[in-house]
Every structure is written in structure tokens, then in C-alpha cells.
Amino acid sequence: MAQRGGGQRPRELPERAAELRNQLVDRCERLQLQSAAIARHLEQVLPAKDQGVLGSASAARDLVLQRLLFVGRVCESEEQRLLEQVQAEEERAHQSILTQVVHWNEALQKLAALRTYLVDMITNLDDQDLVRAEQEIFERTEVAEGILEPQESPRLNFNRSCVQSPLLHRLWASAVLCCGTGSQEIHIDEKTVSPNLSLSEDKKTLTFSPRKGRVDSGCPERFDHWPNALAAAAFTSGVCSWRVKVEKSCAYKLGVCYGSLPRKGSANEARLGFNAASWVFSRYDKEFRFLHAGRPQPVELLKSPAEIGVLLDLAGGELLFYDPDSCTILFSHREAFSQPLYPVFAVAHQSLSLAQ
């Protein structure tokens, strides 16, 4: 005879049902615990988290305001100090000029009086009286001999170093390079790229190869020996800045040069930093230097920068190299630049790239 209950024997049904009831009871208990945990999370944890967020946000706002207020007070104090120094230097130079004006006016009066006296001696004295007055004339003319020709004096110029301030220097560099102020879109001029370098399609990356590539080395703009390249456009005024990624290379140079920099040959005339037409920050292995006119200046660094910012102030006559990661000025150079300046690059190991 066929059994009912889906194949279960009658004596096994109560056991199975009891087992199922126990499982459901366990499930209900777990659901109750799960619900209690969620309810506790809703009632206690999340409100506490929300209060914590509100407290943290309030503390963060206070921190921002406190630090900015502190920076503002320091900047105001530095502003006052520097403006007072400018005022003092202006007054000093102005007073020096006024003193010179008085001195040379007196000298002119003495010379005019002496000339009038000599003309009178020449005109009104006969030979005998003129010879008799020789000693007097000699003594009077000694006054003119004591008046020297005017000479250029640095004391008559305004000394711009009176506004030198490490704080202002760092804040200004950080504002320009880290906030994008004055940031320039730079592309490398393919016509200038050395045969030892390859240029990426976006004109941003230079890669070194010890084997010279197939390029038109007869192109007058191209560097045919040193692994150099110039940007496509020069800067003529204002404040300009750009960043260069250098983490892949341990042999590179970057900076600025005049467009008149020679491109041909292995002499120093075309070697960046070894002539009067180029100013570069250089790395070779673990040695960092600033190079210009063949006069290297060592730069002591604790670590190798992954990126270097270049800041050029043409009106202020300053070239500055900066590490954006540490907000550190690597080197600063002042120069009265007389021609438009091109960003310039050299790489003799791996590659470097212009930051986007």
C-alpha cells in the first residue's frame, strides 16, 4: 500500500517537524538579535557617529580658521615689516641723493667762483702783477684739485634686497606653483630635440636613448650632440610656472635659456649651464646643482624630488626651482634677463615629462 505524506513514514513525521520547529526558533532568535543590533545601531551608533561628525567638522573648521587667522596675522606683520623696510630704504637713498645734490652744487659754486677769479686774473693783471700773484693763484686752484669727478655709488640706488623675506618667498612660490597661478601649457619643440632623445606624441615626454635616432640632424634648430630640447614658445613678460616629472631619471637638467643658445657641436656653448645663455637645475646620480656660465652651485637635498616646479618672474628677474611635495624652495637665482626665455630640458637617463 502506498505511504502518504510525500514519502515520509508516519513515525518520522513528528521528529522532522520538531527539528524544523527548533530550526525556525533558532532563526527567529537570530532575526531578533539581528533586529536588535540594527535597532541599537540606528538608535545609538549612528546618532553618536553623526554627533561625532558634527564635532569633527566643527573642530576642522576651527582649525582652518585658526591657522588662516594665524597666517593672516603673520602676513600682516610681515607686510608691515617689509613696507617699513622699503620706506626706510627709500628715505635712505633719497637722503643720500639730496646730500650729493648739496655737495655737487657747492662744488659747482666753488668751480664757478674759481673760474671767475682766474678769468679776472687773466684779464685785468699785467705780466708783472700776474707773476706776483702766482702763489695766490696756485693756492686758489688747489680747491679745484680737491674736487673729484662724480662716481657711481651703490648708495644712490634703491637696494631691492630690503624686501627679501623667506616667508614671503615661500608663500609666493607656493601660491604660484601649488595653486596653479601663472601655470603655463608647455609643449616641446620637435625641431629642437636631440637625436639621442625621442619625443612623445603629446609633446610632453622626452626619453633618452644612447643610440641616435633617425632625425634631420641638419635642421638648424636641432641640438646635434647634447641631449637637449627647447619648448615651442618663449616667455617675454610676467610670472610663468610649469612642473616637470623627474622621478624616472637620475640624470637630467631643466630650466631656461635664450633662443640664441647654440645648437651644434660638443663645446660648452651648446651645453646647458656651461654658457651665459642658460640657467638650469641639474641632477647627476645623487649630485644636485644649479648651473650657469660654467659655475656650478651645489644644492643639498635630503631626498630626490619626484617633481620639480619652475617659476620664472621676468619683471622681478628671478628664476626659482621648487619641490611641490615638500613645499621646499630648492634654489633661487636672480638675474636681469635681457631676452625672451625658453623652457629647456636635457635628459641622459630614462625620461622626464611635463606635468599636465
C-alpha positions as CSV (number, residue, x, y, z in Angstrom):
1,M,0.0,0.0,0.0
2,A,1.3,3.5,-0.9
3,Q,2.5,5.7,2.0
4,R,1.1,9.3,2.5
5,G,2.9,12.5,3.4
6,G,5.3,12.7,0.5
7,G,7.1,9.5,1.2
8,Q,7.7,10.2,4.9
9,R,6.9,7.3,7.3
10,P,4.3,8.2,9.9
11,R,6.6,7.6,12.8
12,E,9.3,10.0,11.3
13,L,7.0,13.0,10.8
14,P,6.9,14.3,14.4
15,E,10.7,14.1,14.6
16,R,11.1,16.0,11.4
17,A,8.5,18.6,12.4
18,A,10.2,19.1,15.8
19,E,13.6,19.5,14.2
20,L,12.1,22.1,11.8
21,R,10.4,23.9,14.7
22,N,13.8,24.1,16.5
23,Q,15.5,25.5,13.4
24,L,12.8,28.1,13.0
25,V,13.0,29.0,16.6
26,D,16.8,29.5,16.2
27,R,16.2,31.5,13.1
28,C,13.7,33.7,14.9
29,E,16.2,34.2,17.8
30,R,18.9,35.2,15.3
31,L,16.5,37.6,13.5
32,Q,15.6,39.1,16.8
33,L,19.3,39.6,17.7
34,Q,19.9,40.9,14.2
35,S,17.0,43.3,14.5
36,A,18.1,44.4,18.0
37,A,21.6,45.1,16.7
38,I,20.2,47.1,13.8
39,A,17.9,49.0,16.2
40,R,20.8,49.7,18.5
41,H,22.9,50.9,15.5
42,L,20.0,53.2,14.5
43,E,19.3,54.4,18.0
44,Q,22.8,54.7,19.4
45,V,25.7,54.2,17.0
46,L,24.5,56.3,14.0
47,P,23.4,59.3,16.2
48,A,26.7,59.1,18.0
49,K,28.5,59.0,14.7
50,D,26.5,61.9,13.5
51,Q,27.4,63.9,16.6
52,G,31.0,62.9,16.1
53,V,30.9,64.0,12.5
54,L,29.4,67.4,13.6
55,G,32.0,67.7,16.3
56,S,34.9,66.8,14.0
57,A,33.6,69.1,11.2
58,S,33.3,72.0,13.7
59,A,36.9,71.3,15.0
60,A,38.2,71.1,11.4
61,R,36.5,74.5,10.7
62,D,38.0,76.0,13.8
63,L,41.4,74.6,12.9
64,V,41.2,76.1,9.3
65,L,40.1,79.4,10.7
66,Q,42.7,79.4,13.5
67,R,45.5,78.6,11.1
68,L,44.4,81.0,8.4
69,L,44.0,83.7,11.1
70,F,47.4,82.9,12.3
71,V,48.9,83.0,8.8
72,G,46.9,86.3,8.2
73,R,48.4,87.9,11.3
74,V,51.9,86.7,10.4
75,C,51.4,88.0,6.9
76,E,50.1,91.4,8.2
77,S,53.1,91.6,10.5
78,E,55.5,90.7,7.6
79,E,53.8,93.1,5.3
80,Q,54.2,95.9,7.9
81,R,57.8,95.0,8.5
82,L,58.7,94.8,4.8
83,L,56.9,98.1,3.9
84,E,58.7,99.8,6.8
85,Q,62.0,98.5,5.4
86,V,61.0,99.8,1.9
87,Q,60.1,103.1,3.4
88,A,63.4,103.3,5.3
89,E,65.4,102.3,2.2
90,E,63.6,104.8,0.1
91,E,64.3,107.6,2.7
92,R,68.0,106.5,3.0
93,A,68.5,106.5,-0.8
94,H,66.6,109.8,-1.2
95,Q,68.7,111.4,1.6
96,S,71.9,110.2,0.0
97,I,70.9,111.8,-3.3
98,L,69.9,115.0,-1.5
99,T,73.3,115.0,0.2
100,Q,75.0,114.5,-3.2
101,V,72.9,117.3,-4.7
102,V,74.1,119.7,-1.9
103,H,77.7,118.6,-2.3
104,W,77.9,118.9,-6.0
105,N,76.0,122.3,-6.0
106,E,78.7,123.5,-3.6
107,A,81.3,122.1,-5.9
108,L,79.8,123.9,-8.9
109,Q,79.7,127.2,-7.0
110,K,83.4,126.8,-6.0
111,L,84.4,126.0,-9.5
112,A,82.4,128.9,-10.9
113,A,83.9,131.2,-8.4
114,L,87.4,129.9,-9.2
115,R,86.8,130.3,-12.9
116,T,85.6,133.8,-12.5
117,Y,88.6,134.6,-10.3
118,L,91.0,133.2,-12.9
119,V,89.3,135.0,-15.8
120,D,89.7,138.2,-13.8
121,M,93.4,137.5,-13.2
122,I,94.0,136.8,-16.8
123,T,92.0,139.9,-18.0
124,N,92.9,142.6,-15.5
125,L,96.5,141.9,-14.4
126,D,99.6,142.8,-16.4
127,D,102.5,140.4,-16.6
128,Q,104.3,141.7,-13.5
129,D,101.2,141.5,-11.3
130,L,100.2,138.2,-12.7
131,V,103.6,136.7,-11.9
132,R,103.5,138.3,-8.4
133,A,100.1,136.7,-7.8
134,E,101.3,133.2,-8.8
135,Q,101.3,131.9,-5.3
136,E,97.9,133.1,-4.6
137,I,96.5,131.7,-7.8
138,F,98.2,128.4,-7.1
139,E,96.6,128.2,-3.6
140,R,93.2,129.1,-5.0
141,T,93.4,126.5,-7.8
142,E,94.2,123.8,-5.2
143,V,90.5,124.0,-4.3
144,A,89.5,122.6,-7.7
145,E,92.1,119.8,-7.5
146,G,90.3,118.6,-4.3
147,I,87.0,118.3,-6.2
148,L,86.9,114.8,-7.7
149,E,84.8,113.7,-10.7
150,P,81.4,112.3,-9.7
151,Q,81.5,108.5,-9.4
152,E,78.7,105.9,-9.5
153,S,77.8,104.9,-5.9
154,P,75.6,101.9,-4.9
155,R,74.4,104.1,-2.0
156,L,72.5,106.2,-4.5
157,N,70.4,103.2,-5.7
158,F,67.4,101.6,-4.1
159,N,68.5,98.3,-2.6
160,R,65.9,95.8,-3.6
161,S,67.2,93.2,-1.1
162,C,65.3,95.1,1.6
163,V,62.2,93.1,0.6
164,Q,63.9,89.8,0.8
165,S,61.8,87.6,3.1
166,P,61.9,83.8,3.4
167,L,58.3,83.8,4.5
168,L,57.1,85.9,1.6
169,H,59.3,83.9,-0.8
170,R,57.8,80.6,0.2
171,L,54.2,81.8,0.3
172,W,54.6,83.4,-3.1
173,A,56.2,80.3,-4.7
174,S,53.6,78.0,-3.1
175,A,50.7,80.2,-4.3
176,V,52.1,80.3,-7.9
177,L,53.1,76.6,-8.2
178,C,50.7,74.8,-6.0
179,C,47.6,76.8,-6.8
180,G,48.2,77.0,-10.5
181,T,48.6,80.8,-10.6
182,G,50.6,81.6,-13.7
183,S,50.7,78.0,-14.8
184,Q,51.6,77.7,-18.5
185,E,50.8,75.0,-21.0
186,I,54.1,74.0,-22.5
187,H,55.0,71.7,-25.4
188,I,58.4,70.7,-26.5
189,D,59.5,71.8,-30.0
190,E,60.2,68.7,-32.0
191,K,62.6,70.5,-34.3
192,T,65.0,71.1,-31.4
193,V,65.0,67.6,-29.9
194,S,68.4,65.9,-29.9
195,P,68.9,62.7,-31.9
196,N,69.5,60.9,-28.6
197,L,66.0,61.8,-27.4
198,S,62.6,60.7,-28.5
199,L,59.5,62.9,-28.0
200,S,56.1,61.6,-27.2
201,E,53.0,62.3,-29.4
202,D,51.7,64.8,-26.9
203,K,55.0,66.7,-27.0
204,K,55.3,66.3,-23.2
205,T,57.8,63.4,-22.6
206,L,61.5,63.1,-23.5
207,T,63.1,59.7,-23.4
208,F,66.8,59.1,-23.7
209,S,68.4,56.5,-25.9
210,P,72.2,56.0,-26.2
211,R,71.7,55.2,-29.9
212,K,70.9,58.2,-32.0
213,G,67.6,58.1,-33.8
214,R,66.9,58.9,-37.4
215,V,66.2,62.6,-37.5
216,D,67.2,65.5,-39.7
217,S,70.4,66.5,-37.8
218,G,71.0,69.2,-40.3
219,C,68.0,71.1,-39.0
220,P,69.4,74.4,-37.7
221,E,67.1,74.4,-34.6
222,R,68.1,70.9,-33.5
223,F,70.8,70.0,-30.9
224,D,73.1,67.6,-32.6
225,H,75.3,66.5,-29.7
226,W,74.0,67.3,-26.2
227,P,70.7,65.6,-25.3
228,N,68.7,68.8,-25.1
229,A,65.4,70.2,-26.2
230,L,63.5,73.5,-26.1
231,A,59.9,74.4,-25.5
232,A,58.0,75.6,-28.6
233,A,57.4,79.1,-27.2
234,A,59.4,81.6,-25.2
235,F,58.2,83.8,-22.3
236,T,58.6,87.5,-22.6
237,S,56.9,89.0,-19.6
238,G,55.0,88.3,-16.3
239,V,55.2,85.4,-14.0
240,C,55.3,81.9,-15.6
241,S,55.4,78.5,-14.0
242,W,55.5,74.8,-15.0
243,R,56.2,71.4,-13.5
244,V,58.4,68.6,-14.7
245,K,58.1,65.0,-13.5
246,V,61.6,63.7,-12.9
247,E,61.1,60.6,-10.7
248,K,62.2,58.2,-13.5
249,S,65.6,59.9,-14.2
250,C,68.8,60.3,-12.3
251,A,70.5,62.4,-15.0
252,Y,68.6,65.5,-16.2
253,K,68.7,69.3,-16.5
254,L,65.8,71.7,-16.6
255,G,65.5,75.5,-16.6
256,V,65.5,78.3,-19.1
257,C,67.7,79.6,-21.9
258,Y,67.9,82.3,-24.5
259,G,66.8,81.4,-28.0
260,S,70.3,82.4,-29.1
261,L,71.8,79.3,-27.4
262,P,73.9,77.4,-30.0
263,R,72.6,74.1,-31.1
264,K,75.5,72.4,-32.8
265,G,78.7,70.8,-31.6
266,S,80.0,69.3,-28.3
267,A,81.5,72.6,-27.0
268,N,80.2,74.3,-23.8
269,E,78.4,76.9,-25.9
270,A,75.6,74.3,-26.5
271,R,75.9,72.6,-23.2
272,L,73.2,73.6,-20.7
273,G,74.5,75.6,-17.8
274,F,78.0,75.9,-19.2
275,N,77.4,79.2,-21.0
276,A,75.9,82.7,-20.4
277,A,72.7,81.8,-22.2
278,S,71.3,79.1,-20.0
279,W,70.2,78.6,-16.3
280,V,69.4,75.1,-15.2
281,F,68.8,72.8,-12.2
282,S,70.8,69.7,-12.7
283,R,70.9,66.2,-11.3
284,Y,73.6,63.6,-12.0
285,D,73.1,60.4,-9.9
286,K,73.0,61.8,-6.3
287,E,74.5,65.2,-7.1
288,F,72.2,68.2,-7.5
289,R,73.5,71.6,-8.7
290,F,72.4,74.9,-10.2
291,L,74.4,75.7,-13.3
292,H,75.0,78.9,-15.2
293,A,78.0,80.2,-17.1
294,G,80.0,77.1,-16.1
295,R,79.9,78.0,-12.4
296,P,78.1,75.1,-10.6
297,Q,76.5,75.8,-7.2
298,P,75.8,72.6,-5.1
299,V,72.2,72.1,-3.9
300,E,72.0,69.9,-0.8
301,L,68.8,67.7,-0.8
302,L,67.7,65.1,1.7
303,K,65.8,63.2,-1.0
304,S,65.4,63.3,-4.7
305,P,62.3,65.2,-5.9
306,A,59.7,63.3,-7.9
307,E,58.6,66.6,-9.5
308,I,60.2,70.0,-9.8
309,G,58.3,73.2,-10.3
310,V,60.0,76.0,-12.2
311,L,58.9,79.6,-11.5
312,L,60.1,82.5,-13.7
313,D,59.4,86.1,-12.8
314,L,60.6,88.1,-15.7
315,A,59.7,91.5,-14.2
316,G,61.3,90.6,-10.8
317,G,64.3,89.0,-12.5
318,E,64.1,85.7,-10.6
319,L,64.3,82.0,-11.5
320,L,63.1,79.6,-8.8
321,F,63.1,75.8,-8.6
322,Y,60.6,74.3,-6.2
323,D,59.6,70.8,-4.8
324,P,55.8,70.8,-4.7
325,D,55.6,67.7,-2.5
326,S,57.6,69.3,0.4
327,C,56.8,72.9,-0.4
328,T,60.6,73.5,-0.4
329,I,62.5,76.0,-2.5
330,L,65.3,74.1,-4.0
331,F,67.2,77.0,-5.4
332,S,66.6,80.6,-6.3
333,H,68.6,82.8,-8.7
334,R,68.2,86.5,-9.5
335,E,69.2,87.8,-12.9
336,A,68.4,90.8,-15.1
337,F,67.3,88.8,-18.2
338,S,67.7,90.7,-21.4
339,Q,66.0,88.3,-23.9
340,P,62.9,86.1,-24.1
341,L,63.4,82.9,-22.2
342,Y,62.6,79.3,-23.4
343,P,62.0,76.4,-21.0
344,V,64.8,74.0,-21.7
345,F,65.3,70.3,-20.9
346,A,68.0,67.7,-21.0
347,V,67.9,64.0,-20.0
348,A,70.6,61.4,-20.2
349,H,68.8,58.6,-18.3
350,Q,65.3,57.2,-18.7
351,S,62.8,60.0,-19.2
352,L,61.2,63.2,-17.9
353,S,57.7,64.6,-18.6
354,L,56.0,67.9,-18.4
355,A,53.1,67.7,-15.9
356,Q,49.7,68.1,-17.3
